[in-house]
Every structure is written in C-alpha cells, then in structure tokens.
Amino acid sequence: MPIATIKTFKGALSKEQKVELHKRFADLMVEIEGKGNEEFRKFVILAIEEEEPINMGIGGVGGTDDIVKRITGIKEQS
C-alpha cells in the first residue's frame, strides 16, 4: 500500500490542481506498483499538506515574501 505526502506552500495549488495530483499519483502507482491492476487504486493514499511559506526553508533561507513570489507566483499571506 503506497502512502505519500506532498508538502507545498499554502495557496500554491488550486482545488482542481489537487484533484489532478491525486488522480495522476494514483495512476502512476497503479501502473508501477500495481502492475496495471486497477483494483490496486483503492490502496493508494496521498496526503497534500499545505504549509505557511515562512515555515518552509529553501536553500537554508526561510520562505520570505520574495522567495515565495519567485518560486510560486503567489503572495505570502500574513
């Protein structure tokens, strides 16, 4: 049973993007670990965790407004 967690900046993914991420991850795991068996899909677990940008460091630097904007195109929410 594959279990994965993806951490991202809060607000970086829309609801639609999260739905697509869940689908594609499940598709990939069915193909690779499930060897194409669709029954395997019901055992695939993906958690998407959203963190405040300031709680995530990039290259040893906390997620400042400037870094968050350059990487994600979103403005940090205070």
PyMOL Python script that loads the backbone (N, CA, C, O; Angstrom):
from pymol import cmd

cmd.read_pdbstr("""\
ATOM      1  N   MET A   1       0.839  -1.166   0.000  1.00  0.00           N
ATOM      2  CA  MET A   1       0.000   0.000   0.000  1.00  0.00           C
ATOM      3  C   MET A   1       0.892   1.241   0.000  1.00  0.00           C
ATOM      4  O   MET A   1       1.546   1.518   1.006  1.00  0.00           O
ATOM      5  N   PRO A   2       0.936   1.987  -1.090  1.00  0.00           N
ATOM      6  CA  PRO A   2       1.753   3.195  -1.131  1.00  0.00           C
ATOM      7  C   PRO A   2       1.074   4.341  -0.385  1.00  0.00           C
ATOM      8  O   PRO A   2      -0.117   4.603  -0.555  1.00  0.00           O
ATOM      9  N   ILE A   3       1.861   5.007   0.438  1.00  0.00           N
ATOM     10  CA  ILE A   3       1.395   6.188   1.156  1.00  0.00           C
ATOM     11  C   ILE A   3       2.427   7.279   0.908  1.00  0.00           C
ATOM     12  O   ILE A   3       3.615   7.082   1.160  1.00  0.00           O
ATOM     13  N   ALA A   4       1.976   8.426   0.416  1.00  0.00           N
ATOM     14  CA  ALA A   4       2.894   9.525   0.134  1.00  0.00           C
ATOM     15  C   ALA A   4       2.318  10.824   0.677  1.00  0.00           C
ATOM     16  O   ALA A   4       1.102  11.002   0.758  1.00  0.00           O
ATOM     17  N   THR A   5       3.219  11.725   1.047  1.00  0.00           N
ATOM     18  CA  THR A   5       2.831  13.055   1.497  1.00  0.00           C
ATOM     19  C   THR A   5       3.570  14.075   0.652  1.00  0.00           C
ATOM     20  O   THR A   5       4.785  13.990   0.474  1.00  0.00           O
ATOM     21  N   ILE A   6       2.836  15.026   0.141  1.00  0.00           N
ATOM     22  CA  ILE A   6       3.425  16.130  -0.609  1.00  0.00           C
ATOM     23  C   ILE A   6       3.209  17.390   0.212  1.00  0.00           C
ATOM     24  O   ILE A   6       2.082  17.704   0.594  1.00  0.00           O
ATOM     25  N   LYS A   7       4.291  18.111   0.482  1.00  0.00           N
ATOM     26  CA  LYS A   7       4.186  19.379   1.197  1.00  0.00           C
ATOM     27  C   LYS A   7       4.394  20.503   0.196  1.00  0.00           C
ATOM     28  O   LYS A   7       5.275  20.438  -0.661  1.00  0.00           O
ATOM     29  N   THR A   8       3.576  21.522   0.317  1.00  0.00           N
ATOM     30  CA  THR A   8       3.662  22.652  -0.592  1.00  0.00           C
ATOM     31  C   THR A   8       3.309  23.926   0.161  1.00  0.00           C
ATOM     32  O   THR A   8       2.798  23.878   1.281  1.00  0.00           O
ATOM     33  N   PHE A   9       3.584  25.060  -0.460  1.00  0.00           N
ATOM     34  CA  PHE A   9       3.196  26.332   0.136  1.00  0.00           C
ATOM     35  C   PHE A   9       1.682  26.451   0.146  1.00  0.00           C
ATOM     36  O   PHE A   9       1.024  26.078  -0.826  1.00  0.00           O
ATOM     37  N   LYS A  10       1.125  26.963   1.225  1.00  0.00           N
ATOM     38  CA  LYS A  10      -0.310  27.193   1.320  1.00  0.00           C
ATOM     39  C   LYS A  10      -0.735  28.130   0.191  1.00  0.00           C
ATOM     40  O   LYS A  10      -0.153  29.199   0.006  1.00  0.00           O
ATOM     41  N   GLY A  11      -1.748  27.718  -0.554  1.00  0.00           N
ATOM     42  CA  GLY A  11      -2.264  28.534  -1.646  1.00  0.00           C
ATOM     43  C   GLY A  11      -1.591  28.305  -2.987  1.00  0.00           C
ATOM     44  O   GLY A  11      -1.996  28.897  -3.987  1.00  0.00           O
ATOM     45  N   ALA A  12      -0.569  27.456  -3.027  1.00  0.00           N
ATOM     46  CA  ALA A  12       0.150  27.231  -4.286  1.00  0.00           C
ATOM     47  C   ALA A  12      -0.656  26.384  -5.263  1.00  0.00           C
ATOM     48  O   ALA A  12      -0.496  26.517  -6.476  1.00  0.00           O
ATOM     49  N   LEU A  13      -1.524  25.511  -4.743  1.00  0.00           N
ATOM     50  CA  LEU A  13      -2.315  24.628  -5.602  1.00  0.00           C
ATOM     51  C   LEU A  13      -3.796  24.953  -5.468  1.00  0.00           C
ATOM     52  O   LEU A  13      -4.302  25.147  -4.363  1.00  0.00           O
ATOM     53  N   SER A  14      -4.480  25.008  -6.596  1.00  0.00           N
ATOM     54  CA  SER A  14      -5.928  25.197  -6.577  1.00  0.00           C
ATOM     55  C   SER A  14      -6.602  23.867  -6.253  1.00  0.00           C
ATOM     56  O   SER A  14      -5.956  22.819  -6.263  1.00  0.00           O
ATOM     57  N   LYS A  15      -7.888  23.912  -5.968  1.00  0.00           N
ATOM     58  CA  LYS A  15      -8.640  22.683  -5.703  1.00  0.00           C
ATOM     59  C   LYS A  15      -8.538  21.741  -6.902  1.00  0.00           C
ATOM     60  O   LYS A  15      -8.360  20.534  -6.737  1.00  0.00           O
ATOM     61  N   GLU A  16      -8.651  22.296  -8.105  1.00  0.00           N
ATOM     62  CA  GLU A  16      -8.572  21.488  -9.321  1.00  0.00           C
ATOM     63  C   GLU A  16      -7.203  20.835  -9.475  1.00  0.00           C
ATOM     64  O   GLU A  16      -7.110  19.679  -9.888  1.00  0.00           O
ATOM     65  N   GLN A  17      -6.152  21.560  -9.149  1.00  0.00           N
ATOM     66  CA  GLN A  17      -4.803  21.006  -9.240  1.00  0.00           C
ATOM     67  C   GLN A  17      -4.597  19.879  -8.229  1.00  0.00           C
ATOM     68  O   GLN A  17      -3.922  18.894  -8.526  1.00  0.00           O
ATOM     69  N   LYS A  18      -5.169  20.018  -7.051  1.00  0.00           N
ATOM     70  CA  LYS A  18      -5.066  18.957  -6.045  1.00  0.00           C
ATOM     71  C   LYS A  18      -5.779  17.697  -6.521  1.00  0.00           C
ATOM     72  O   LYS A  18      -5.261  16.591  -6.370  1.00  0.00           O
ATOM     73  N   VAL A  19      -6.963  17.864  -7.095  1.00  0.00           N
ATOM     74  CA  VAL A  19      -7.709  16.719  -7.631  1.00  0.00           C
ATOM     75  C   VAL A  19      -6.882  16.022  -8.705  1.00  0.00           C
ATOM     76  O   VAL A  19      -6.794  14.795  -8.728  1.00  0.00           O
ATOM     77  N   GLU A  20      -6.280  16.803  -9.593  1.00  0.00           N
ATOM     78  CA  GLU A  20      -5.451  16.247 -10.668  1.00  0.00           C
ATOM     79  C   GLU A  20      -4.219  15.535 -10.106  1.00  0.00           C
ATOM     80  O   GLU A  20      -3.828  14.482 -10.609  1.00  0.00           O
ATOM     81  N   LEU A  21      -3.618  16.097  -9.080  1.00  0.00           N
ATOM     82  CA  LEU A  21      -2.452  15.482  -8.451  1.00  0.00           C
ATOM     83  C   LEU A  21      -2.809  14.130  -7.839  1.00  0.00           C
ATOM     84  O   LEU A  21      -2.067  13.160  -7.990  1.00  0.00           O
ATOM     85  N   HIS A  22      -3.946  14.071  -7.150  1.00  0.00           N
ATOM     86  CA  HIS A  22      -4.401  12.791  -6.584  1.00  0.00           C
ATOM     87  C   HIS A  22      -4.604  11.755  -7.690  1.00  0.00           C
ATOM     88  O   HIS A  22      -4.184  10.606  -7.557  1.00  0.00           O
ATOM     89  N   LYS A  23      -5.247  12.167  -8.774  1.00  0.00           N
ATOM     90  CA  LYS A  23      -5.524  11.243  -9.878  1.00  0.00           C
ATOM     91  C   LYS A  23      -4.233  10.739 -10.514  1.00  0.00           C
ATOM     92  O   LYS A  23      -4.060   9.537 -10.716  1.00  0.00           O
ATOM     93  N   ARG A  24      -3.333  11.660 -10.827  1.00  0.00           N
ATOM     94  CA  ARG A  24      -2.092  11.264 -11.504  1.00  0.00           C
ATOM     95  C   ARG A  24      -1.200  10.398 -10.620  1.00  0.00           C
ATOM     96  O   ARG A  24      -0.561   9.464 -11.104  1.00  0.00           O
ATOM     97  N   PHE A  25      -1.156  10.707  -9.329  1.00  0.00           N
ATOM     98  CA  PHE A  25      -0.367   9.883  -8.418  1.00  0.00           C
ATOM     99  C   PHE A  25      -0.938   8.470  -8.380  1.00  0.00           C
ATOM    100  O   PHE A  25      -0.194   7.492  -8.460  1.00  0.00           O
ATOM    101  N   ALA A  26      -2.255   8.366  -8.258  1.00  0.00           N
ATOM    102  CA  ALA A  26      -2.893   7.041  -8.239  1.00  0.00           C
ATOM    103  C   ALA A  26      -2.639   6.311  -9.552  1.00  0.00           C
ATOM    104  O   ALA A  26      -2.333   5.118  -9.549  1.00  0.00           O
ATOM    105  N   ASP A  27      -2.764   7.021 -10.679  1.00  0.00           N
ATOM    106  CA  ASP A  27      -2.494   6.406 -11.988  1.00  0.00           C
ATOM    107  C   ASP A  27      -1.080   5.828 -12.035  1.00  0.00           C
ATOM    108  O   ASP A  27      -0.874   4.702 -12.487  1.00  0.00           O
ATOM    109  N   LEU A  28      -0.116   6.610 -11.566  1.00  0.00           N
ATOM    110  CA  LEU A  28       1.283   6.191 -11.590  1.00  0.00           C
ATOM    111  C   LEU A  28       1.518   4.970 -10.705  1.00  0.00           C
ATOM    112  O   LEU A  28       2.224   4.042 -11.099  1.00  0.00           O
ATOM    113  N   MET A  29       0.934   4.970  -9.522  1.00  0.00           N
ATOM    114  CA  MET A  29       1.130   3.844  -8.613  1.00  0.00           C
ATOM    115  C   MET A  29       0.438   2.581  -9.113  1.00  0.00           C
ATOM    116  O   MET A  29       0.952   1.479  -8.924  1.00  0.00           O
ATOM    117  N   VAL A  30      -0.727   2.729  -9.751  1.00  0.00           N
ATOM    118  CA  VAL A  30      -1.396   1.564 -10.352  1.00  0.00           C
ATOM    119  C   VAL A  30      -0.495   0.976 -11.432  1.00  0.00           C
ATOM    120  O   VAL A  30      -0.329  -0.240 -11.520  1.00  0.00           O
ATOM    121  N   GLU A  31       0.083   1.848 -12.249  1.00  0.00           N
ATOM    122  CA  GLU A  31       0.951   1.392 -13.339  1.00  0.00           C
ATOM    123  C   GLU A  31       2.222   0.726 -12.812  1.00  0.00           C
ATOM    124  O   GLU A  31       2.596  -0.352 -13.274  1.00  0.00           O
ATOM    125  N   ILE A  32       2.884   1.362 -11.850  1.00  0.00           N
ATOM    126  CA  ILE A  32       4.193   0.876 -11.408  1.00  0.00           C
ATOM    127  C   ILE A  32       4.082  -0.220 -10.347  1.00  0.00           C
ATOM    128  O   ILE A  32       4.509  -1.351 -10.577  1.00  0.00           O
ATOM    129  N   GLU A  33       3.516   0.109  -9.200  1.00  0.00           N
ATOM    130  CA  GLU A  33       3.476  -0.873  -8.110  1.00  0.00           C
ATOM    131  C   GLU A  33       2.358  -1.893  -8.305  1.00  0.00           C
ATOM    132  O   GLU A  33       2.514  -3.067  -7.970  1.00  0.00           O
ATOM    133  N   GLY A  34       1.228  -1.435  -8.851  1.00  0.00           N
ATOM    134  CA  GLY A  34       0.095  -2.339  -9.054  1.00  0.00           C
ATOM    135  C   GLY A  34       0.170  -3.129 -10.342  1.00  0.00           C
ATOM    136  O   GLY A  34      -0.686  -3.973 -10.611  1.00  0.00           O
ATOM    137  N   LYS A  35       1.198  -2.858 -11.146  1.00  0.00           N
ATOM    138  CA  LYS A  35       1.424  -3.574 -12.414  1.00  0.00           C
ATOM    139  C   LYS A  35       0.187  -3.554 -13.318  1.00  0.00           C
ATOM    140  O   LYS A  35      -0.131  -4.530 -13.999  1.00  0.00           O
ATOM    141  N   GLY A  36      -0.507  -2.389 -13.299  1.00  0.00           N
ATOM    142  CA  GLY A  36      -1.653  -2.204 -14.180  1.00  0.00           C
ATOM    143  C   GLY A  36      -2.980  -2.691 -13.629  1.00  0.00           C
ATOM    144  O   GLY A  36      -4.008  -2.529 -14.286  1.00  0.00           O
ATOM    145  N   ASN A  37      -2.989  -3.279 -12.452  1.00  0.00           N
ATOM    146  CA  ASN A  37      -4.223  -3.799 -11.849  1.00  0.00           C
ATOM    147  C   ASN A  37      -5.011  -2.644 -11.226  1.00  0.00           C
ATOM    148  O   ASN A  37      -4.583  -2.075 -10.222  1.00  0.00           O
ATOM    149  N   GLU A  38      -6.161  -2.295 -11.814  1.00  0.00           N
ATOM    150  CA  GLU A  38      -6.973  -1.173 -11.342  1.00  0.00           C
ATOM    151  C   GLU A  38      -7.468  -1.358  -9.913  1.00  0.00           C
ATOM    152  O   GLU A  38      -7.743  -0.375  -9.224  1.00  0.00           O
ATOM    153  N   GLU A  39      -7.585  -2.595  -9.460  1.00  0.00           N
ATOM    154  CA  GLU A  39      -8.015  -2.856  -8.080  1.00  0.00           C
ATOM    155  C   GLU A  39      -7.029  -2.259  -7.069  1.00  0.00           C
ATOM    156  O   GLU A  39      -7.395  -1.962  -5.932  1.00  0.00           O
ATOM    157  N   PHE A  40      -5.778  -2.089  -7.499  1.00  0.00           N
ATOM    158  CA  PHE A  40      -4.740  -1.544  -6.625  1.00  0.00           C
ATOM    159  C   PHE A  40      -5.034  -0.091  -6.246  1.00  0.00           C
ATOM    160  O   PHE A  40      -4.590   0.376  -5.197  1.00  0.00           O
ATOM    161  N   ARG A  41      -5.782   0.629  -7.094  1.00  0.00           N
ATOM    162  CA  ARG A  41      -6.070   2.055  -6.901  1.00  0.00           C
ATOM    163  C   ARG A  41      -6.647   2.343  -5.510  1.00  0.00           C
ATOM    164  O   ARG A  41      -6.325   3.365  -4.903  1.00  0.00           O
ATOM    165  N   LYS A  42      -7.495   1.446  -5.009  1.00  0.00           N
ATOM    166  CA  LYS A  42      -8.154   1.705  -3.724  1.00  0.00           C
ATOM    167  C   LYS A  42      -7.194   1.643  -2.532  1.00  0.00           C
ATOM    168  O   LYS A  42      -7.578   1.966  -1.407  1.00  0.00           O
ATOM    169  N   PHE A  43      -5.959   1.233  -2.775  1.00  0.00           N
ATOM    170  CA  PHE A  43      -4.965   1.177  -1.708  1.00  0.00           C
ATOM    171  C   PHE A  43      -3.962   2.337  -1.763  1.00  0.00           C
ATOM    172  O   PHE A  43      -3.065   2.417  -0.924  1.00  0.00           O
ATOM    173  N   VAL A  44      -4.106   3.220  -2.733  1.00  0.00           N
ATOM    174  CA  VAL A  44      -3.172   4.335  -2.921  1.00  0.00           C
ATOM    175  C   VAL A  44      -3.618   5.520  -2.057  1.00  0.00           C
ATOM    176  O   VAL A  44      -4.750   5.991  -2.166  1.00  0.00           O
ATOM    177  N   ILE A  45      -2.718   5.986  -1.209  1.00  0.00           N
ATOM    178  CA  ILE A  45      -3.025   7.101  -0.313  1.00  0.00           C
ATOM    179  C   ILE A  45      -2.045   8.243  -0.580  1.00  0.00           C
ATOM    180  O   ILE A  45      -0.830   8.044  -0.589  1.00  0.00           O
ATOM    181  N   LEU A  46      -2.590   9.438  -0.796  1.00  0.00           N
ATOM    182  CA  LEU A  46      -1.772  10.632  -0.983  1.00  0.00           C
ATOM    183  C   LEU A  46      -2.314  11.728  -0.080  1.00  0.00           C
ATOM    184  O   LEU A  46      -3.507  12.032  -0.115  1.00  0.00           O
ATOM    185  N   ALA A  47      -1.444  12.323   0.730  1.00  0.00           N
ATOM    186  CA  ALA A  47      -1.815  13.457   1.575  1.00  0.00           C
ATOM    187  C   ALA A  47      -1.107  14.697   1.041  1.00  0.00           C
ATOM    188  O   ALA A  47       0.103  14.686   0.813  1.00  0.00           O
ATOM    189  N   ILE A  48      -1.865  15.752   0.849  1.00  0.00           N
ATOM    190  CA  ILE A  48      -1.284  17.030   0.439  1.00  0.00           C
ATOM    191  C   ILE A  48      -1.340  17.947   1.654  1.00  0.00           C
ATOM    192  O   ILE A  48      -2.419  18.294   2.136  1.00  0.00           O
ATOM    193  N   GLU A  49      -0.171  18.334   2.141  1.00  0.00           N
ATOM    194  CA  GLU A  49      -0.077  19.206   3.307  1.00  0.00           C
ATOM    195  C   GLU A  49       0.385  20.581   2.857  1.00  0.00           C
ATOM    196  O   GLU A  49       1.388  20.719   2.157  1.00  0.00           O
ATOM    197  N   GLU A  50      -0.358  21.589   3.269  1.00  0.00           N
ATOM    198  CA  GLU A  50      -0.013  22.960   2.911  1.00  0.00           C
ATOM    199  C   GLU A  50       0.582  23.669   4.127  1.00  0.00           C
ATOM    200  O   GLU A  50       0.001  23.669   5.212  1.00  0.00           O
ATOM    201  N   GLU A  51       1.726  24.257   3.925  1.00  0.00           N
ATOM    202  CA  GLU A  51       2.437  24.961   4.993  1.00  0.00           C
ATOM    203  C   GLU A  51       2.460  26.458   4.699  1.00  0.00           C
ATOM    204  O   GLU A  51       2.496  26.883   3.545  1.00  0.00           O
ATOM    205  N   GLU A  52       2.441  27.237   5.765  1.00  0.00           N
ATOM    206  CA  GLU A  52       2.670  28.670   5.598  1.00  0.00           C
ATOM    207  C   GLU A  52       4.082  28.828   5.038  1.00  0.00           C
ATOM    208  O   GLU A  52       5.005  28.162   5.506  1.00  0.00           O
ATOM    209  N   PRO A  53       4.264  29.690   4.052  1.00  0.00           N
ATOM    210  CA  PRO A  53       5.581  29.830   3.427  1.00  0.00           C
ATOM    211  C   PRO A  53       6.717  30.085   4.409  1.00  0.00           C
ATOM    212  O   PRO A  53       7.821  29.575   4.213  1.00  0.00           O
ATOM    213  N   ILE A  54       6.475  30.856   5.450  1.00  0.00           N
ATOM    214  CA  ILE A  54       7.544  31.174   6.395  1.00  0.00           C
ATOM    215  C   ILE A  54       8.024  29.929   7.140  1.00  0.00           C
ATOM    216  O   ILE A  54       9.126  29.928   7.689  1.00  0.00           O
ATOM    217  N   ASN A  55       7.212  28.872   7.166  1.00  0.00           N
ATOM    218  CA  ASN A  55       7.586  27.635   7.857  1.00  0.00           C
ATOM    219  C   ASN A  55       8.459  26.719   7.009  1.00  0.00           C
ATOM    220  O   ASN A  55       8.915  25.681   7.490  1.00  0.00           O
ATOM    221  N   MET A  56       8.694  27.085   5.768  1.00  0.00           N
ATOM    222  CA  MET A  56       9.483  26.237   4.874  1.00  0.00           C
ATOM    223  C   MET A  56      10.737  26.989   4.449  1.00  0.00           C
ATOM    224  O   MET A  56      10.664  28.132   3.999  1.00  0.00           O
ATOM    225  N   GLY A  57      11.873  26.346   4.593  1.00  0.00           N
ATOM    226  CA  GLY A  57      13.126  26.949   4.168  1.00  0.00           C
ATOM    227  C   GLY A  57      13.538  26.430   2.801  1.00  0.00           C
ATOM    228  O   GLY A  57      13.292  25.273   2.460  1.00  0.00           O
ATOM    229  N   ILE A  58      14.160  27.290   2.036  1.00  0.00           N
ATOM    230  CA  ILE A  58      14.640  26.924   0.704  1.00  0.00           C
ATOM    231  C   ILE A  58      16.115  27.295   0.650  1.00  0.00           C
ATOM    232  O   ILE A  58      16.472  28.469   0.743  1.00  0.00           O
ATOM    233  N   GLY A  59      16.958  26.301   0.501  1.00  0.00           N
ATOM    234  CA  GLY A  59      18.394  26.569   0.445  1.00  0.00           C
ATOM    235  C   GLY A  59      18.924  27.221   1.710  1.00  0.00           C
ATOM    236  O   GLY A  59      19.865  28.012   1.661  1.00  0.00           O
ATOM    237  N   GLY A  60      18.319  26.887   2.845  1.00  0.00           N
ATOM    238  CA  GLY A  60      18.776  27.434   4.114  1.00  0.00           C
ATOM    239  C   GLY A  60      18.186  28.780   4.473  1.00  0.00           C
ATOM    240  O   GLY A  60      18.573  29.381   5.475  1.00  0.00           O
ATOM    241  N   VAL A  61      17.244  29.266   3.660  1.00  0.00           N
ATOM    242  CA  VAL A  61      16.613  30.561   3.908  1.00  0.00           C
ATOM    243  C   VAL A  61      15.124  30.339   4.117  1.00  0.00           C
ATOM    244  O   VAL A  61      14.492  29.601   3.362  1.00  0.00           O
ATOM    245  N   GLY A  62      14.559  30.979   5.143  1.00  0.00           N
ATOM    246  CA  GLY A  62      13.117  30.877   5.391  1.00  0.00           C
ATOM    247  C   GLY A  62      12.323  31.428   4.219  1.00  0.00           C
ATOM    248  O   GLY A  62      12.826  32.230   3.431  1.00  0.00           O
ATOM    249  N   GLY A  63      11.089  30.993   4.115  1.00  0.00           N
ATOM    250  CA  GLY A  63      10.233  31.388   2.990  1.00  0.00           C
ATOM    251  C   GLY A  63       9.786  32.833   3.063  1.00  0.00           C
ATOM    252  O   GLY A  63       8.662  33.119   3.476  1.00  0.00           O
ATOM    253  N   THR A  64      10.650  33.736   2.669  1.00  0.00           N
ATOM    254  CA  THR A  64      10.313  35.157   2.669  1.00  0.00           C
ATOM    255  C   THR A  64       9.350  35.464   1.532  1.00  0.00           C
ATOM    256  O   THR A  64       9.203  34.677   0.597  1.00  0.00           O
ATOM    257  N   ASP A  65       8.690  36.625   1.623  1.00  0.00           N
ATOM    258  CA  ASP A  65       7.757  37.035   0.568  1.00  0.00           C
ATOM    259  C   ASP A  65       8.401  36.950  -0.813  1.00  0.00           C
ATOM    260  O   ASP A  65       7.800  36.433  -1.755  1.00  0.00           O
ATOM    261  N   ASP A  66       9.629  37.462  -0.928  1.00  0.00           N
ATOM    262  CA  ASP A  66      10.309  37.494  -2.224  1.00  0.00           C
ATOM    263  C   ASP A  66      10.562  36.092  -2.766  1.00  0.00           C
ATOM    264  O   ASP A  66      10.320  35.830  -3.944  1.00  0.00           O
ATOM    265  N   ILE A  67      11.045  35.195  -1.919  1.00  0.00           N
ATOM    266  CA  ILE A  67      11.323  33.824  -2.362  1.00  0.00           C
ATOM    267  C   ILE A  67      10.039  33.126  -2.781  1.00  0.00           C
ATOM    268  O   ILE A  67       9.992  32.472  -3.823  1.00  0.00           O
ATOM    269  N   VAL A  68       8.998  33.265  -1.969  1.00  0.00           N
ATOM    270  CA  VAL A  68       7.717  32.626  -2.283  1.00  0.00           C
ATOM    271  C   VAL A  68       7.178  33.131  -3.613  1.00  0.00           C
ATOM    272  O   VAL A  68       6.719  32.335  -4.432  1.00  0.00           O
ATOM    273  N   LYS A  69       7.227  34.434  -3.840  1.00  0.00           N
ATOM    274  CA  LYS A  69       6.729  35.002  -5.103  1.00  0.00           C
ATOM    275  C   LYS A  69       7.534  34.499  -6.297  1.00  0.00           C
ATOM    276  O   LYS A  69       6.963  34.183  -7.341  1.00  0.00           O
ATOM    277  N   ARG A  70       8.854  34.424  -6.150  1.00  0.00           N
ATOM    278  CA  ARG A  70       9.689  33.972  -7.268  1.00  0.00           C
ATOM    279  C   ARG A  70       9.447  32.512  -7.606  1.00  0.00           C
ATOM    280  O   ARG A  70       9.461  32.144  -8.780  1.00  0.00           O
ATOM    281  N   ILE A  71       9.226  31.676  -6.608  1.00  0.00           N
ATOM    282  CA  ILE A  71       9.063  30.245  -6.849  1.00  0.00           C
ATOM    283  C   ILE A  71       7.645  29.881  -7.254  1.00  0.00           C
ATOM    284  O   ILE A  71       7.447  29.074  -8.162  1.00  0.00           O
ATOM    285  N   THR A  72       6.658  30.465  -6.591  1.00  0.00           N
ATOM    286  CA  THR A  72       5.277  30.028  -6.807  1.00  0.00           C
ATOM    287  C   THR A  72       4.403  31.029  -7.534  1.00  0.00           C
ATOM    288  O   THR A  72       3.362  30.664  -8.080  1.00  0.00           O
ATOM    289  N   GLY A  73       4.807  32.267  -7.547  1.00  0.00           N
ATOM    290  CA  GLY A  73       3.958  33.287  -8.146  1.00  0.00           C
ATOM    291  C   GLY A  73       2.836  33.730  -7.219  1.00  0.00           C
ATOM    292  O   GLY A  73       1.984  34.522  -7.622  1.00  0.00           O
ATOM    293  N   ILE A  74       2.817  33.226  -5.961  1.00  0.00           N
ATOM    294  CA  ILE A  74       1.778  33.633  -5.022  1.00  0.00           C
ATOM    295  C   ILE A  74       2.360  34.556  -3.974  1.00  0.00           C
ATOM    296  O   ILE A  74       3.549  34.490  -3.663  1.00  0.00           O
ATOM    297  N   LYS A  75       1.521  35.412  -3.436  1.00  0.00           N
ATOM    298  CA  LYS A  75       1.958  36.329  -2.401  1.00  0.00           C
ATOM    299  C   LYS A  75       1.724  35.690  -1.045  1.00  0.00           C
ATOM    300  O   LYS A  75       0.665  35.113  -0.800  1.00  0.00           O
ATOM    301  N   GLU A  76       2.705  35.788  -0.170  1.00  0.00           N
ATOM    302  CA  GLU A  76       2.577  35.221   1.178  1.00  0.00           C
ATOM    303  C   GLU A  76       1.432  35.903   1.894  1.00  0.00           C
ATOM    304  O   GLU A  76       1.268  37.121   1.829  1.00  0.00           O
ATOM    305  N   GLN A  77       0.638  35.086   2.585  1.00  0.00           N
ATOM    306  CA  GLN A  77      -0.486  35.617   3.347  1.00  0.00           C
ATOM    307  C   GLN A  77      -0.068  35.763   4.794  1.00  0.00           C
ATOM    308  O   GLN A  77       0.444  34.816   5.389  1.00  0.00           O
ATOM    309  N   SER A  78      -0.279  36.940   5.370  1.00  0.00           N
ATOM    310  CA  SER A  78       0.115  37.185   6.763  1.00  0.00           C
ATOM    311  C   SER A  78      -1.006  36.818   7.693  1.00  0.00           C
ATOM    312  O   SER A  78      -0.868  36.953   8.909  1.00  0.00           O
TER     313      SER A  78
END
""", "prot")
cmd.dss("prot")
cmd.show_as("cartoon", "prot")
cmd.util.cbc("prot")
cmd.orient("prot")
